[in-house]
Amino acid sequence: MMARALFWGSVLAGLVATGVAWFLLPDRVPMHFGASGEVDRWGSRTESVVWMGLMTVFMALLFWGLAILVPRAPETLLNIPQKDKQWWLSSSERREELNRRVVPDIYGMGAATMVLLTGLYLMIMVQAQREQPALGGWFWVMVAVYLVGLLGYTGYMIAVRYRAPRDS
């Protein structure tokens, strides 16, 4: 399954970036940037690397857990428009097909989230080397690409991927 492989590859990339951070970050690291893009909290290299590692592991476990649990979720927890939901749940074959579609979507969203986080880790590593670290335009580009992609795919899922055939 391609989405699962991409997800675990993105988790591995996040873990590698975290390991590399240990060797590249200075002793004092920007931990938080304000709305202006300027550092408003500093921390140690250890604190930064621990947070990166914990965030990577937490996100990996979250999306992996969702990929396992969502196909087993009770019908009442499935958030699909009612008419479409009735169609998908009207037979065991349709429910199985729904599950086959949901799992790669969860892994794909997880991979996109991990790529964003890894990009942020790399940005922090670059900014930590500067005398005046600040988030620049690339931060907003990364966040915008992530959000537009996520919203676009969500729209596709609602309008196309999980829509019941209209002749049914």
C-alpha positions as CSV (number, residue, x, y, z in Angstrom):
1,M,0.0,0.0,0.0
2,M,1.6,3.2,-1.3
3,A,0.1,5.6,1.3
4,R,1.3,3.5,4.2
5,A,4.8,3.3,2.8
6,L,4.8,7.1,2.3
7,F,3.6,7.6,5.8
8,W,6.2,5.4,7.4
9,G,8.9,7.0,5.1
10,S,7.9,10.4,6.3
11,V,8.0,9.3,9.9
12,L,11.5,7.9,9.3
13,A,12.5,11.3,7.7
14,G,11.2,13.1,10.8
15,L,13.2,10.8,13.1
16,V,16.3,11.2,11.0
17,A,15.9,15.0,11.1
18,T,15.5,14.8,14.8
19,G,18.8,12.8,15.1
20,V,20.6,15.2,12.8
21,A,19.3,18.1,14.9
22,W,21.3,16.8,17.9
23,F,24.5,17.3,16.0
24,L,23.6,20.5,14.2
25,L,21.8,22.6,16.7
26,P,23.7,25.1,18.9
27,D,23.3,25.0,22.7
28,R,20.6,27.7,22.6
29,V,17.7,27.0,20.2
30,P,14.6,29.0,19.2
31,M,11.7,27.1,20.6
32,H,8.8,29.4,19.7
33,F,8.2,32.2,17.2
34,G,5.7,34.9,17.7
35,A,3.2,36.2,15.1
36,S,5.8,38.6,13.9
37,G,8.2,35.7,13.1
38,E,10.6,36.7,15.8
39,V,11.8,34.3,18.5
40,D,9.8,34.7,21.7
41,R,11.1,31.6,23.6
42,W,14.5,30.0,23.7
43,G,15.4,26.5,24.9
44,S,18.3,24.1,25.0
45,R,19.4,21.7,22.3
46,T,18.2,18.8,24.4
47,E,14.8,20.4,25.0
48,S,14.4,21.0,21.2
49,V,15.5,17.5,20.2
50,V,13.3,15.9,22.8
51,W,10.3,17.9,21.7
52,M,11.0,17.0,18.0
53,G,11.3,13.4,18.8
54,L,8.2,13.3,21.0
55,M,6.1,15.2,18.4
56,T,7.3,12.8,15.7
57,V,6.4,9.7,17.7
58,F,3.1,11.2,18.9
59,M,2.0,12.0,15.3
60,A,3.1,8.6,14.1
61,L,1.1,6.8,16.8
62,L,-1.9,9.1,16.3
63,F,-2.2,8.5,12.5
64,W,-1.3,4.8,12.8
65,G,-3.9,4.3,15.5
66,L,-6.5,6.1,13.4
67,A,-5.7,3.9,10.5
68,I,-6.3,0.9,12.7
69,L,-9.3,2.1,14.6
70,V,-11.4,4.1,12.1
71,P,-12.3,1.0,10.0
72,R,-13.6,-0.6,13.2
73,A,-15.4,2.4,14.4
74,P,-19.2,2.2,15.1
75,E,-21.3,3.6,12.3
76,T,-22.4,6.5,14.5
77,L,-18.8,7.9,14.5
78,L,-18.4,7.9,10.7
79,N,-18.6,11.5,9.5
80,I,-20.0,11.1,6.0
81,P,-23.1,12.9,4.6
82,Q,-26.2,11.0,5.7
83,K,-27.3,9.9,2.2
84,D,-23.9,8.7,1.3
85,K,-23.4,7.0,4.7
86,Q,-26.6,5.0,4.3
87,W,-25.4,3.7,0.9
88,W,-21.9,2.8,2.2
89,L,-23.3,1.0,5.2
90,S,-26.1,-0.9,3.3
91,S,-24.0,-4.0,2.7
92,S,-20.9,-5.6,4.2
93,E,-19.1,-5.4,0.7
94,R,-19.7,-1.6,0.6
95,R,-18.5,-1.2,4.2
96,E,-15.3,-3.1,3.3
97,E,-14.8,-0.9,0.3
98,L,-15.3,2.2,2.5
99,N,-12.6,0.9,4.9
100,R,-10.3,0.2,1.9
101,R,-10.6,3.9,1.0
102,V,-10.4,5.4,4.5
103,V,-7.1,3.8,5.5
104,P,-5.0,5.2,2.7
105,D,-6.6,8.6,3.2
106,I,-5.6,8.6,6.9
107,Y,-2.0,7.5,6.0
108,G,-1.8,10.2,3.3
109,M,-2.9,12.9,5.7
110,G,-0.5,11.6,8.2
111,A,2.4,11.7,5.6
112,A,1.5,15.3,4.7
113,T,1.5,16.2,8.4
114,M,4.9,14.5,9.0
115,V,6.4,16.3,5.9
116,L,5.2,19.6,7.3
117,L,6.7,18.8,10.8
118,T,10.0,17.7,9.3
119,G,10.1,20.9,7.2
120,L,9.6,22.9,10.4
121,Y,12.3,20.9,12.1
122,L,14.7,21.7,9.2
123,M,13.7,25.4,9.3
124,I,14.4,25.5,13.0
125,M,17.8,24.0,12.4
126,V,18.6,26.6,9.8
127,Q,17.3,29.5,11.9
128,A,19.1,28.3,15.0
129,Q,22.4,28.9,13.2
130,R,21.6,32.6,12.5
131,E,22.4,35.5,14.7
132,Q,18.9,36.9,14.4
133,P,16.6,33.8,13.9
134,A,13.2,34.6,12.5
135,L,10.5,32.8,10.5
136,G,10.4,34.1,7.0
137,G,8.2,33.6,4.1
138,W,9.0,29.9,3.7
139,F,7.2,29.1,6.9
140,W,4.0,30.6,5.6
141,V,4.5,28.9,2.2
142,M,4.9,25.5,3.9
143,V,1.8,26.0,6.1
144,A,-0.3,27.4,3.1
145,V,0.7,24.4,0.9
146,Y,-0.2,22.0,3.7
147,L,-3.6,23.7,4.4
148,V,-4.6,24.1,0.8
149,G,-3.7,20.5,0.0
150,L,-5.6,19.2,3.0
151,L,-8.6,21.3,2.3
152,G,-8.5,20.4,-1.4
153,Y,-8.3,16.7,-0.6
154,T,-11.1,17.0,1.9
155,G,-13.3,18.6,-0.7
156,Y,-12.4,15.8,-3.1
157,M,-13.3,13.2,-0.5
158,I,-16.7,14.8,0.2
159,A,-17.6,15.5,-3.4
160,V,-16.2,12.5,-5.2
161,R,-14.4,9.8,-3.2
162,Y,-17.1,9.0,-0.6
163,R,-20.1,10.1,-2.6
164,A,-22.6,7.4,-3.2
165,P,-23.6,6.8,-6.9
166,R,-26.5,9.2,-7.6
167,D,-28.4,6.5,-9.5
168,S,-28.8,4.5,-6.3
